[in-house]
Amino acid sequence: MGSTAEMPFLDHLEELRWRIIWSLAAVVVGVGAAFVVVLKFNLLTWMQGPILPYLHGKRLVYTHPGDGFSILMQTAIIVGVVLALPVILYQVWAFLSPALHRHEKKIVVPVIIGAVFLFICGAALAWYFVLPMTLKFLSGLGDESFDQMITVSEYFGFVTSMVLAMGAVFELPIAILLLSALGLVTPQFLSKFRRHAVIASYLVAAIITPGDLFVTSVALMIPLYLLYELSIGLSWLVFRKRQKRDLAALEDEVPA
């Protein structure tokens, strides 16, 4: 069970305030470190790798004097938040853990690790598979009719939104796991919507990849639907554990 000593409400607020302060401090330190990393390792040049083959020897352009610094800061903030994420997750864990039961504490860390792993998988899939195919398709549409003049802000915004969107979509099993733990969805309910999940996976793939509506979308639809099947499996695990706990509770209530 959770902590037996009840903390006064104002003490909870004070602890929450310090947890937030430490998290923000970690973000500030992370952004500062990321700023150095981005400059020292020339991260902005590396991030232009996928688009370079379609620029025909040219470079990305910017139309505002502050675009270069803006992209540098945006990249540093994203990398900084990633670097600060372990500290943020620890602060969240330290604040919530006293209120959790023993069996709940056992699953929190695996769930957090799983969420980070799935996000990385989604971001990697976007960067190494979805982005190159999408750029190849889009660049070929007007290549013979127009001269490309892609701006830095538009390219980095396009890449960032796609990578973050894929990472967020890959959190589906974690979301289903939490909903199942709260009793809001059941594996039986999820199993009824398998056909709908196929269509939804294709629609999400088509939205994320504004390329051809068949090859790229179908290729991306497959892992998205497999995530739904994984979600059903996780929901079954939660459902069976809840049944065992309820059965054990009923047996304890029955007088000897």
C-alpha positions as CSV (number, residue, x, y, z in Angstrom):
1,M,0.0,0.0,0.0
2,G,1.0,3.6,-0.2
3,S,2.6,5.6,2.6
4,T,0.7,5.3,5.9
5,A,1.6,8.8,7.0
6,E,-0.7,11.3,5.4
7,M,1.0,14.5,4.3
8,P,-0.9,17.7,4.8
9,F,-2.3,19.4,1.6
10,L,0.0,22.4,1.9
11,D,3.0,20.1,2.3
12,H,1.9,18.3,-0.9
13,L,1.8,21.7,-2.7
14,E,5.2,22.6,-1.4
15,E,6.7,19.3,-2.5
16,L,5.1,19.7,-5.9
17,R,6.5,23.2,-6.2
18,W,10.0,21.9,-5.6
19,R,9.6,19.0,-8.0
20,I,8.6,21.4,-10.7
21,I,11.5,23.7,-9.8
22,W,14.0,20.9,-10.1
23,S,12.5,19.7,-13.4
24,L,12.7,23.2,-14.8
25,A,16.2,23.6,-13.6
26,A,17.1,20.3,-15.3
27,V,15.5,21.6,-18.6
28,V,17.6,24.8,-18.3
29,V,20.8,22.9,-17.8
30,G,19.8,20.4,-20.5
31,V,19.1,23.2,-23.0
32,G,22.5,24.9,-22.2
33,A,24.3,21.6,-22.7
34,A,22.3,20.9,-25.9
35,F,23.3,24.3,-27.3
36,V,26.9,23.4,-26.9
37,V,26.3,19.9,-28.5
38,V,24.4,21.3,-31.4
39,L,27.2,23.8,-32.2
40,K,30.2,21.5,-31.5
41,F,28.9,18.4,-33.4
42,N,27.3,20.5,-36.2
43,L,23.9,18.8,-35.5
44,L,22.1,21.2,-37.8
45,T,24.1,20.1,-40.8
46,W,23.5,16.4,-39.9
47,M,19.8,17.0,-39.8
48,Q,19.8,18.3,-43.3
49,G,21.1,15.0,-44.6
50,P,17.8,13.6,-45.8
51,I,17.0,16.7,-48.0
52,L,20.5,17.2,-49.5
53,P,20.1,14.7,-52.4
54,Y,17.1,16.6,-53.6
55,L,18.7,20.1,-53.5
56,H,21.0,19.3,-56.5
57,G,24.1,20.8,-54.9
58,K,22.3,23.8,-53.4
59,R,21.7,24.5,-49.8
60,L,18.6,25.4,-47.7
61,V,17.9,29.1,-47.6
62,Y,16.4,31.4,-44.9
63,T,14.3,34.5,-45.5
64,H,14.6,36.2,-42.2
65,P,17.8,37.3,-40.4
66,G,16.7,35.5,-37.2
67,D,15.9,32.2,-38.8
68,G,19.3,30.7,-38.2
69,F,19.3,31.5,-34.5
70,S,15.6,30.5,-34.2
71,I,16.3,27.0,-35.6
72,L,19.4,26.7,-33.4
73,M,17.4,27.5,-30.3
74,Q,14.5,25.2,-31.3
75,T,16.9,22.3,-31.8
76,A,18.7,23.0,-28.6
77,I,15.4,23.1,-26.7
78,I,14.2,19.7,-28.1
79,V,17.6,18.1,-27.4
80,G,17.7,19.8,-24.0
81,V,14.3,18.4,-23.0
82,V,15.4,14.9,-24.1
83,L,18.6,15.2,-21.9
84,A,16.5,16.4,-19.0
85,L,13.9,13.7,-19.3
86,P,15.5,11.3,-16.8
87,V,15.4,14.0,-14.1
88,I,11.8,15.0,-15.0
89,L,10.7,11.3,-14.9
90,Y,12.4,10.8,-11.5
91,Q,10.7,13.9,-10.1
92,V,7.3,12.6,-11.3
93,W,8.1,9.2,-9.8
94,A,9.3,10.7,-6.5
95,F,6.1,12.7,-6.1
96,L,3.7,9.9,-7.0
97,S,5.3,6.9,-5.5
98,P,4.2,7.4,-1.9
99,A,0.6,7.2,-3.1
100,L,1.1,4.0,-5.1
101,H,0.4,0.5,-4.0
102,R,3.3,-2.0,-4.0
103,H,2.1,-3.8,-7.2
104,E,1.6,-0.4,-8.9
105,K,5.2,0.6,-8.1
106,K,6.5,-2.5,-9.7
107,I,4.9,-1.6,-13.1
108,V,5.7,2.1,-13.2
109,V,9.4,1.8,-14.1
110,P,8.8,-0.8,-16.9
111,V,6.0,1.4,-18.3
112,I,8.2,4.5,-18.3
113,I,11.0,2.5,-20.0
114,G,8.6,1.1,-22.5
115,A,7.2,4.5,-23.3
116,V,10.7,5.9,-23.9
117,F,11.6,2.9,-26.0
118,L,8.4,3.1,-28.2
119,F,8.9,6.8,-28.7
120,I,12.5,6.3,-29.9
121,C,11.3,3.5,-32.2
122,G,8.7,5.8,-33.7
123,A,11.1,8.7,-34.1
124,A,13.7,6.4,-35.7
125,L,11.1,4.9,-38.1
126,A,10.2,8.4,-39.2
127,W,13.8,9.6,-39.6
128,Y,15.2,6.5,-41.4
129,F,12.2,5.3,-43.4
130,V,9.2,7.7,-43.6
131,L,11.1,10.9,-44.1
132,P,13.4,9.8,-47.0
133,M,10.5,8.2,-48.9
134,T,8.3,11.2,-48.4
135,L,11.0,13.7,-49.5
136,K,11.7,11.5,-52.5
137,F,8.1,11.5,-53.6
138,L,7.4,15.2,-52.9
139,S,10.6,16.4,-54.5
140,G,9.8,14.5,-57.7
141,L,6.4,16.1,-58.2
142,G,7.5,19.5,-59.3
143,D,11.1,18.9,-60.1
144,E,10.7,19.4,-63.9
145,S,8.4,22.4,-63.6
146,F,9.8,24.5,-60.7
147,D,13.0,25.5,-59.0
148,Q,13.2,24.4,-55.4
149,M,13.9,27.0,-52.8
150,I,13.2,25.3,-49.5
151,T,13.7,27.4,-46.5
152,V,15.4,26.3,-43.3
153,S,12.4,27.0,-41.1
154,E,10.0,25.1,-43.3
155,Y,12.2,22.0,-43.6
156,F,13.1,21.8,-39.9
157,G,9.4,22.4,-39.0
158,F,8.4,19.6,-41.4
159,V,11.0,17.2,-40.0
160,T,10.3,18.0,-36.4
161,S,6.5,17.6,-36.7
162,M,6.9,14.3,-38.5
163,V,9.4,12.8,-36.1
164,L,7.4,13.9,-33.0
165,A,4.1,12.7,-34.6
166,M,5.5,9.3,-35.2
167,G,6.9,9.1,-31.7
168,A,3.6,10.1,-30.2
169,V,1.7,7.5,-32.4
170,F,4.0,4.8,-31.1
171,E,2.8,5.5,-27.5
172,L,-0.5,3.8,-28.4
173,P,0.2,0.6,-26.4
174,I,1.1,2.7,-23.3
175,A,-2.1,4.7,-23.6
176,I,-4.1,1.5,-24.0
177,L,-2.3,-0.1,-21.0
178,L,-3.2,2.9,-18.8
179,L,-6.8,2.9,-20.0
180,S,-7.0,-0.8,-19.3
181,A,-5.5,-0.3,-15.8
182,L,-8.2,2.3,-15.1
183,G,-10.9,-0.1,-16.3
184,L,-12.0,2.2,-19.2
185,V,-11.3,-0.3,-21.9
186,T,-11.2,-4.1,-22.0
187,P,-9.4,-6.5,-24.4
188,Q,-12.8,-7.8,-25.6
189,F,-13.8,-4.3,-26.5
190,L,-10.5,-3.7,-28.4
191,S,-10.8,-7.0,-30.2
192,K,-14.2,-6.0,-31.7
193,F,-12.6,-3.1,-33.5
194,R,-9.8,-4.9,-35.3
195,R,-11.3,-4.1,-38.7
196,H,-11.7,-0.4,-37.8
197,A,-8.1,-0.4,-36.5
198,V,-6.8,-1.5,-40.0
199,I,-8.6,1.4,-41.6
200,A,-7.5,3.8,-38.9
201,S,-3.9,2.7,-39.2
202,Y,-4.0,3.4,-43.0
203,L,-5.6,6.8,-42.4
204,V,-3.0,7.8,-39.8
205,A,-0.2,6.6,-42.1
206,A,-1.6,8.6,-45.0
207,I,-1.8,11.7,-42.8
208,I,1.7,11.4,-41.4
209,T,3.2,10.6,-44.8
210,P,2.0,13.1,-47.4
211,G,3.5,11.0,-50.2
212,D,2.0,8.4,-52.4
213,L,-1.2,6.9,-51.0
214,F,-0.2,3.3,-51.5
215,V,3.4,2.1,-51.1
216,T,4.5,4.4,-48.3
217,S,1.2,4.5,-46.5
218,V,0.8,0.7,-46.6
219,A,4.4,0.2,-45.5
220,L,3.7,2.4,-42.5
221,M,0.3,1.0,-41.8
222,I,1.7,-2.4,-41.0
223,P,3.8,-1.4,-37.9
224,L,0.9,0.9,-36.7
225,Y,-1.6,-2.0,-36.8
226,L,1.0,-4.3,-35.0
227,L,1.0,-1.6,-32.3
228,Y,-2.7,-2.1,-31.9
229,E,-2.3,-5.9,-31.6
230,L,0.4,-5.3,-29.0
231,S,-2.1,-3.0,-27.2
232,I,-4.7,-5.8,-27.1
233,G,-2.1,-8.2,-25.6
234,L,-1.1,-5.7,-22.9
235,S,-4.8,-5.1,-22.2
236,W,-5.3,-8.9,-21.7
237,L,-2.4,-9.0,-19.2
238,V,-3.9,-6.1,-17.2
239,F,-7.4,-7.7,-17.4
240,R,-6.2,-11.1,-16.1
241,K,-4.2,-9.6,-13.3
242,R,-7.3,-7.6,-12.2
243,Q,-9.4,-10.7,-12.3
244,K,-6.9,-12.6,-10.1
245,R,-6.8,-9.7,-7.6
246,D,-10.6,-9.5,-7.5
247,L,-10.9,-13.3,-7.0
248,A,-8.3,-13.2,-4.2
249,A,-10.2,-10.4,-2.5
250,L,-13.5,-12.3,-2.7
251,E,-11.8,-15.4,-1.2
252,D,-10.5,-13.3,1.7
253,E,-14.0,-11.9,2.4
254,V,-15.5,-15.4,2.6
255,P,-15.6,-16.5,6.2
256,A,-13.7,-19.6,7.1
